[in-house]
Amino acid sequence: MPAVDSAHGCRQWFGWASVCVIAVACVSTLPFLPGRADTVRADPSNTVPLRVLTLNLYGLRYPPKLGWTADKSDCAGRLKAAAQQIRNASPPYDIVAVQELYSVPDLGTIACDPAPFLGELRAPGIQEILFPPKGRTWEGEANGGIGLITPHIIEQQESQRFVGAGRILHAARGVVFARVAIRSDLKVDVYVVHLSPGRGKSAERKRELAALAKLVGARSSASGNPVFVMGDFNIAAAPRAGGEYSAILQELRNPRDLWLANNPSDPGFTYDCLTNALAALRRCDLQTRFDYLWMVTDRSLSNSDYQVSLDNGQAVRLVTWHTEGPHPLPVSDHYGVEVTLRVERKPAAKSSREVPIRLAASCPSLSSGRGCGEDGRGSVGALRSSSGRRLSGSTGP
């Protein structure tokens, strides 16, 4: 009973009876960088730089193991290389969102063993926290493999499986929410998303977007923090954007598409069978942008006492890491997306708690398939600081 993700060109995973991924949430906490472990940044500057990455790790073997079939996708090498890049990043990432890192291997048949990735991040000086949405093991559904990595304190967290996400012999889809204390006077609300794949799943993805918007409203509308939503939406963006891209804009109420804000004329393909050798193993010809970094700005989901702007230069860019050796491969069939932002408190007279503020940049119509922030690089709203409990473990979705 093979499962096919037609949007990614014939992925046939979790369709083998030998799948035995155990639905156990994976949470581990170790020092991240010297002098920064379990601390809040003490930078006295009024402007705070923020470096963010989202990356689908493609934690799946290709082809699925049948007998002695060789792993052409180099699971171990790819995951190790990605972790090394994250660990050695300079300046370090403040937020890393990952998808498709499955918590327990299924005897190497379909899912990649996560040990090479986790082992690199657990080297001295690294802190790593993962929250995979728990799958319905009684239905053969694997954990979702969504995670968040940060050097900062996570004060609150929640992991939610979307209603209707996944199915028998599929991985659960869902969202991870984390409130991260970047420093004592600045916290950010982060939502890491992985929507259901497949061209025939548009109705399911719309339901998942509605559930995401409901969670954002419940957790962030009064939190006082900048709100970011990121991950693999399995929805095409411009130039091939359709009604589903408009559905994102509608449910999240015209969030700012940070890629388009910085690269209005670049399609920014994150899934590209013509340039990504790992994606091309499946002999596909798809080019599209599935992976997004959004900033939520609508007052009903996020009110702000901060202004967030793109850093100078190439503030939003694709991440195209490769393995080393004589036959290098991309670390994933997706390219990652990273952004460098600058966050500072608004002047008192412009506080959103005192004066209603409209976004300076207007949003094109939803039917155009383009998002808010495509034609400017101005600052956008964020929120005031709020504290919560410190994470000490993982709770199931």
C-alpha positions as a printed NumPy array, in Angstrom:
array([[  0.   ,   0.   ,   0.   ],
       [  2.545,   2.601,  -1.131],
       [  2.083,   6.234,  -0.246],
       [  2.865,   8.673,  -3.049],
       [  3.712,  12.341,  -2.613],
       [  3.086,  13.528,  -6.149],
       [  4.064,  17.094,  -5.292],
       [  7.611,  15.865,  -4.706],
       [  7.739,  13.562,  -7.673],
       [  6.904,  10.   ,  -6.642],
       [  8.148,   9.66 ,  -3.064],
       [  7.044,   6.214,  -1.982],
       [  7.867,   6.001,   1.686],
       [  6.2  ,   4.52 ,   4.732],
       [  4.433,   2.139,   2.373],
       [  6.356,  -0.941,   3.426],
       [  5.219,  -3.306,   6.124],
       [  8.645,  -3.183,   7.753],
       [  8.181,   0.393,   8.967],
       [  8.489,   0.499,  12.738],
       [  9.21 ,   4.119,  13.611],
       [  8.386,   4.569,  17.29 ],
       [  6.375,   7.655,  18.195],
       [  8.537,   9.06 ,  20.965],
       [  9.157,  12.785,  21.35 ],
       [ 12.872,  13.534,  21.319],
       [ 14.084,  16.267,  23.673],
       [ 17.661,  16.752,  24.711],
       [ 19.328,  19.804,  26.173],
       [ 23.058,  20.372,  26.155],
       [ 25.265,  23.477,  26.07 ],
       [ 25.028,  25.23 ,  22.697],
       [ 27.901,  27.655,  22.399],
       [ 30.489,  28.538,  25.033],
       [ 29.185,  31.226,  27.324],
       [ 25.649,  31.113,  25.855],
       [ 24.171,  27.946,  27.264],
       [ 20.93 ,  28.416,  29.181],
       [ 21.392,  32.166,  29.119],
       [ 19.624,  35.156,  27.638],
       [ 21.705,  37.401,  25.39 ],
       [ 22.949,  40.377,  27.372],
       [ 23.661,  42.64 ,  24.378],
       [ 23.039,  46.229,  25.541],
       [ 22.356,  47.466,  22.003],
       [ 18.84 ,  48.65 ,  21.154],
       [ 18.992,  46.787,  17.824],
       [ 19.164,  43.008,  18.029],
       [ 20.342,  40.911,  15.05 ],
       [ 18.363,  37.725,  14.477],
       [ 19.557,  34.908,  12.19 ],
       [ 16.968,  32.268,  11.266],
       [ 17.074,  29.124,   9.107],
       [ 14.428,  26.669,   7.929],
       [ 15.511,  23.394,   6.298],
       [ 13.701,  20.202,   5.34 ],
       [ 16.388,  17.578,   6.035],
       [ 14.881,  14.823,   3.847],
       [ 15.387,  12.227,   6.567],
       [ 14.44 ,   9.411,   4.206],
       [ 16.459,   6.844,   2.35 ],
       [ 16.418,   6.652,  -1.444],
       [ 15.656,   4.178,  -2.726],
       [ 13.873,   2.372,   0.127],
       [ 15.974,  -0.572,   1.253],
       [ 15.025,  -3.791,  -0.498],
       [ 17.441,  -6.576,   0.211],
       [ 20.921,  -5.14 ,  -0.376],
       [ 19.839,  -2.036,  -2.3  ],
       [ 22.473,   0.675,  -1.899],
       [ 21.493,   3.984,  -0.297],
       [ 22.029,   6.44 ,  -3.163],
       [ 20.909,   9.326,  -0.97 ],
       [ 23.769,   8.974,   1.585],
       [ 21.596,   9.443,   4.674],
       [ 24.46 ,   9.464,   7.175],
       [ 26.728,  11.775,   5.191],
       [ 23.977,  14.297,   4.466],
       [ 22.666,  14.544,   8.011],
       [ 26.159,  14.832,   9.457],
       [ 27.105,  17.578,   6.983],
       [ 23.942,  19.568,   7.741],
       [ 24.573,  19.379,  11.497],
       [ 28.177,  20.49 ,  11.053],
       [ 27.06 ,  23.528,   9.061],
       [ 24.542,  24.464,  11.75 ],
       [ 27.026,  23.935,  14.575],
       [ 29.819,  25.925,  12.89 ],
       [ 27.706,  28.802,  11.561],
       [ 29.242,  32.234,  12.13 ],
       [ 27.495,  34.253,  13.315],
       [ 25.504,  31.46 ,  14.966],
       [ 21.888,  30.833,  14.118],
       [ 19.387,  32.051,  16.695],
       [ 16.608,  29.81 ,  15.356],
       [ 16.913,  26.68 ,  13.21 ],
       [ 13.682,  25.01 ,  12.061],
       [ 13.971,  21.487,  10.654],
       [ 11.528,  19.056,   9.106],
       [ 11.805,  15.357,   8.236],
       [ 14.214,  14.368,  11.002],
       [ 12.571,  11.219,  12.329],
       [ 13.233,  10.437,  15.974],
       [ 13.833,   6.684,  15.617],
       [ 15.039,   4.807,  12.527],
       [ 12.946,   1.981,  11.08 ],
       [ 15.823,  -0.517,  10.769],
       [ 17.245,   1.575,   7.917],
       [ 14.491,   0.581,   5.509],
       [ 12.915,   3.962,   4.784],
       [ 13.726,   6.553,   7.475],
       [ 17.328,   7.7  ,   7.934],
       [ 18.992,   6.993,  11.265],
       [ 19.064,  10.43 ,  13.004],
       [ 22.221,   9.556,  14.98 ],
       [ 24.708,  11.33 ,  12.629],
       [ 22.743,  14.581,  12.917],
       [ 22.133,  14.374,  16.661],
       [ 25.689,  13.209,  17.308],
       [ 27.176,  16.29 ,  15.666],
       [ 24.861,  18.636,  17.54 ],
       [ 25.649,  16.905,  20.817],
       [ 29.331,  17.659,  20.447],
       [ 30.762,  20.003,  23.119],
       [ 29.229,  23.47 ,  22.964],
       [ 25.905,  22.569,  21.33 ],
       [ 22.333,  22.629,  22.604],
       [ 19.572,  20.94 ,  20.619],
       [ 15.863,  20.563,  21.29 ],
       [ 13.456,  18.648,  19.044],
       [  9.675,  18.323,  19.2  ],
       [  8.374,  15.84 ,  16.652],
       [  4.531,  15.73 ,  16.623],
       [  3.581,  12.324,  17.942],
       [  2.177,  10.026,  15.269],
       [ -0.666,   7.579,  15.762],
       [  1.377,   4.453,  16.171],
       [ -1.716,   2.262,  16.378],
       [ -2.412,   3.309,  12.785],
       [  1.179,   2.861,  11.652],
       [  1.751,   6.622,  11.542],
       [  5.306,   7.767,  12.28 ],
       [  6.291,  10.859,  14.237],
       [  6.355,  14.032,  12.182],
       [ 10.048,  14.85 ,  12.513],
       [  9.654,  18.619,  13.083],
       [ 12.232,  20.322,  15.251],
       [ 13.633,  23.604,  16.524],
       [ 17.265,  24.268,  17.459],
       [ 18.375,  27.372,  19.332],
       [ 21.128,  28.579,  21.656],
       [ 18.588,  30.507,  23.703],
       [ 16.156,  29.599,  26.463],
       [ 12.81 ,  28.214,  25.298],
       [ 10.26 ,  29.523,  27.781],
       [  7.139,  27.868,  26.364],
       [  6.491,  25.153,  23.815],
       [  3.678,  23.183,  22.273],
       [  3.648,  20.496,  19.61 ],
       [  0.404,  19.88 ,  17.731],
       [ -0.581,  17.221,  15.241],
       [ -2.985,  18.618,  12.681],
       [ -6.394,  16.979,  12.537],
       [ -6.411,  14.771,   9.471],
       [ -2.656,  15.049,   8.907],
       [ -0.928,  11.993,   7.531],
       [ -2.594,   8.62 ,   7.271],
       [ -1.784,   4.941,   7.683],
       [  1.909,   4.323,   6.947],
       [  2.545,   8.037,   6.668],
       [  4.33 ,  10.488,   8.961],
       [  2.205,  12.868,  10.991],
       [  2.174,  16.501,   9.895],
       [  1.871,  19.353,  12.317],
       [  3.382,  22.419,  13.928],
       [  5.788,  23.204,  16.756],
       [  5.367,  26.42 ,  18.737],
       [  8.224,  27.801,  20.829],
       [  8.661,  31.082,  22.682],
       [ 12.37 ,  31.855,  22.608],
       [ 14.096,  34.445,  24.819],
       [ 16.67 ,  36.058,  22.539],
       [ 17.642,  38.363,  25.382],
       [ 16.036,  39.64 ,  28.577],
       [ 13.926,  42.286,  26.824],
       [ 13.167,  40.399,  23.586],
       [ 11.319,  37.154,  23.031],
       [ 10.088,  35.759,  19.722],
       [  7.216,  33.372,  18.969],
       [  8.231,  30.745,  16.414],
       [  5.99 ,  28.264,  14.585],
       [  7.688,  25.466,  12.645],
       [  5.321,  23.872,  10.139],
       [  5.183,  20.802,   7.895],
       [  1.957,  20.539,   5.89 ],
       [  0.668,  17.404,   4.18 ],
       [  2.216,  16.656,   0.763],
       [  0.598,  15.722,  -2.531],
       [ -1.219,  17.508,  -5.337],
       [ -4.475,  15.94 ,  -4.245],
       [ -4.213,  17.217,  -0.661],
       [ -5.13 ,  20.873,  -1.106],
       [ -8.28 ,  20.597,   1.015],
       [ -6.297,  18.919,   3.779],
       [ -3.647,  21.629,   3.701],
       [ -6.314,  24.325,   3.937],
       [ -7.658,  22.646,   7.082],
       [ -4.13 ,  22.528,   8.461],
       [ -3.61 ,  26.221,   7.703],
       [ -6.816,  27.027,   9.571],
       [ -5.581,  25.014,  12.572],
       [ -2.233,  26.826,  12.394],
       [ -3.913,  30.247,  12.351],
       [ -6.042,  29.256,  15.343],
       [ -2.922,  28.239,  17.286],
       [ -1.117,  31.478,  16.38 ],
       [ -4.098,  33.509,  17.55 ],
       [ -4.323,  31.608,  20.817],
       [ -0.613,  31.755,  21.667],
       [  0.604,  35.018,  20.136],
       [ -2.169,  37.58 ,  19.669],
       [ -1.448,  39.032,  23.109],
       [  2.065,  37.733,  23.759],
       [  3.821,  40.944,  22.815],
       [  6.472,  39.122,  20.742],
       [  7.494,  39.109,  17.084],
       [  5.75 ,  36.179,  15.388],
       [  7.437,  34.033,  12.733],
       [  5.998,  31.059,  10.854],
       [  8.36 ,  28.876,   8.838],
       [  8.835,  25.455,   7.321],
       [  7.746,  23.203,   4.454],
       [  4.239,  24.148,   3.362],
       [  4.137,  21.846,   0.308],
       [  2.443,  24.765,  -1.484],
       [  3.928,  26.39 ,  -4.571],
       [  4.816,  30.076,  -4.549],
       [  5.204,  32.506,  -7.443],
       [  5.707,  32.239, -10.386],
       [  3.494,  29.141, -10.227],
       [  1.441,  30.247,  -7.241],
       [ -2.205,  29.311,  -7.24 ],
       [ -5.118,  29.35 ,  -4.872],
       [ -3.224,  27.581,  -2.124],
       [ -0.655,  30.367,  -1.828],
       [ -3.583,  32.741,  -1.482],
       [ -4.938,  30.453,   1.24 ],
       [ -1.782,  31.047,   3.28 ],
       [ -2.24 ,  34.806,   2.929],
       [ -5.884,  34.537,   3.886],
       [ -5.474,  32.305,   6.946],
       [ -2.461,  34.193,   8.328],
       [ -4.025,  37.511,   7.274],
       [ -1.447,  38.819,   4.852],
       [  1.794,  37.849,   6.576],
       [  5.017,  39.151,   5.107],
       [  6.73 ,  36.681,   2.766],
       [ 10.327,  37.487,   3.7  ],
       [ 11.804,  35.882,   0.588],
       [  9.734,  38.108,  -1.717],
       [ 10.387,  41.138,   0.462],
       [ 14.112,  40.78 ,  -0.257],
       [ 14.037,  39.031,  -3.662],
       [ 10.944,  40.284,  -5.524],
       [ 12.139,  39.091,  -8.943],
       [ 13.74 ,  35.78 ,  -7.891],
       [ 11.468,  32.691,  -7.758],
       [ 13.688,  31.199,  -5.038],
       [ 13.047,  27.548,  -5.883],
       [ 13.652,  25.481,  -2.757],
       [ 12.702,  22.237,  -4.514],
       [ 14.521,  22.148,  -7.84 ],
       [ 14.936,  18.884,  -9.716],
       [ 17.044,  20.613, -12.37 ],
       [ 19.776,  21.839, -10.009],
       [ 19.502,  19.605,  -6.92 ],
       [ 21.192,  16.257,  -7.582],
       [ 19.419,  14.581,  -4.663],
       [ 15.965,  15.59 ,  -5.866],
       [ 16.947,  14.546,  -9.399],
       [ 17.518,  10.95 ,  -8.25 ],
       [ 13.769,  10.49 ,  -8.662],
       [ 13.934,  11.731, -12.262],
       [ 11.561,  14.615, -11.62 ],
       [ 11.411,  17.956, -13.416],
       [  9.684,  20.079, -10.76 ],
       [ 10.89 ,  23.564,  -9.807],
       [  8.996,  25.359,  -7.066],
       [  9.222,  27.111,  -3.705],
       [  7.737,  24.949,  -0.94 ],
       [  9.705,  26.409,   1.998],
       [  8.818,  29.752,   3.567],
       [  9.757,  32.26 ,   6.225],
       [  6.749,  34.402,   7.137],
       [  6.363,  37.277,   9.559],
       [  2.857,  37.64 ,  10.964],
       [  1.749,  41.259,  11.216],
       [ -2.051,  41.349,  11.458],
       [ -3.281,  42.901,  14.728],
       [ -5.608,  39.979,  15.408],
       [ -2.641,  37.577,  15.445],
       [  0.25 ,  39.82 ,  16.485],
       [  0.471,  43.284,  18.033],
       [  3.889,  44.837,  18.265],
       [  6.071,  47.133,  20.267],
       [  9.037,  46.254,  18.044],
       [  9.932,  46.92 ,  14.456],
       [ 11.576,  44.13 ,  12.49 ],
       [ 13.498,  44.877,   9.31 ],
       [ 15.623,  42.921,   6.879],
       [ 19.353,  43.328,   7.357],
       [ 21.303,  45.09 ,   4.634],
       [ 22.386,  43.231,   1.495],
       [ 21.328,  39.66 ,   0.802],
       [ 19.265,  39.337,   3.949],
       [ 17.232,  36.347,   2.705],
       [ 19.044,  33.631,   0.785],
       [ 18.969,  29.987,  -0.17 ],
       [ 21.171,  27.499,   1.685],
       [ 22.777,  25.003,  -0.698],
       [ 25.062,  22.932,   1.525],
       [ 26.711,  19.757,   0.191],
       [ 28.483,  16.737,   1.6  ],
       [ 32.242,  16.396,   1.186],
       [ 34.171,  13.77 ,  -0.729],
       [ 34.605,  12.689,  -4.341],
       [ 30.845,  12.434,  -4.952],
       [ 29.221,  15.309,  -3.017],
       [ 25.458,  15.505,  -2.684],
       [ 23.193,  18.294,  -1.435],
       [ 22.371,  17.761,   2.252],
       [ 18.679,  17.562,   1.288],
       [ 16.361,  17.445,  -1.701],
       [ 15.188,  20.872,  -0.474],
       [ 17.331,  23.977,  -0.287],
       [ 17.116,  25.778,   3.023],
       [ 16.074,  29.412,   3.458],
       [ 17.784,  31.723,   5.915],
       [ 17.165,  35.323,   6.891],
       [ 19.072,  37.941,   8.859],
       [ 16.814,  40.422,  10.619],
       [ 17.221,  43.446,  12.848],
       [ 14.809,  43.901,  15.732],
       [ 14.389,  47.07 ,  17.773],
       [ 11.746,  48.549,  20.013],
       [  9.422,  51.089,  18.436],
       [  9.401,  54.664,  19.747],
       [  6.874,  55.022,  22.558],
       [  4.518,  57.13 ,  20.435],
       [  4.246,  54.295,  17.915],
       [  3.499,  51.535,  20.389],
       [  0.749,  49.289,  19.046],
       [ -0.729,  49.114,  22.532],
       [ -1.378,  52.851,  22.441],
       [ -1.997,  53.789,  18.813],
       [ -3.6  ,  51.564,  16.152],
       [ -1.121,  51.166,  13.309],
       [ -1.662,  50.095,   9.734],
       [  1.112,  48.41 ,   7.786],
       [  2.858,  50.945,   5.583],
       [  3.141,  48.494,   2.714],
       [ -0.118,  47.477,   1.089],
       [ -0.762,  43.858,   0.182],
       [ -1.714,  42.875,  -3.372],
       [ -5.005,  41.072,  -3.784],
       [ -5.124,  37.465,  -2.686],
       [ -6.14 ,  36.355,  -6.15 ],
       [ -2.892,  37.684,  -7.609],
       [ -0.884,  34.921,  -5.967],
       [  1.593,  37.439,  -4.508],
       [  2.166,  38.275,  -0.885],
       [  2.572,  41.269,   1.337],
       [  6.062,  42.773,   1.35 ],
       [  7.063,  41.856,  -2.212],
       [  7.907,  45.375,  -3.272],
       [  9.628,  46.896,  -0.27 ],
       [ 12.095,  46.322,   2.509],
       [ 10.502,  48.409,   5.227],
       [ 10.089,  47.308,   8.794],
       [  7.093,  45.372,  10.   ],
       [  5.443,  44.925,  13.332],
       [  6.313,  42.589,  16.153],
       [  5.229,  42.357,  19.788],
       [  6.041,  43.271,  23.379],
       [  7.968,  41.009,  25.724],
       [  6.28 ,  38.318,  27.776],
       [  7.752,  35.61 ,  29.985],
       [  6.69 ,  32.016,  30.469],
       [  7.914,  28.865,  32.099],
       [ 11.199,  27.384,  31.053],
       [ 11.054,  24.136,  29.159],
       [ 12.157,  21.167,  31.211],
       [ 10.818,  18.361,  29.058],
       [  8.579,  17.462,  26.147],
       [  4.866,  17.083,  26.204],
       [  2.938,  15.173,  23.602],
       [  0.822,  17.043,  21.08 ]])
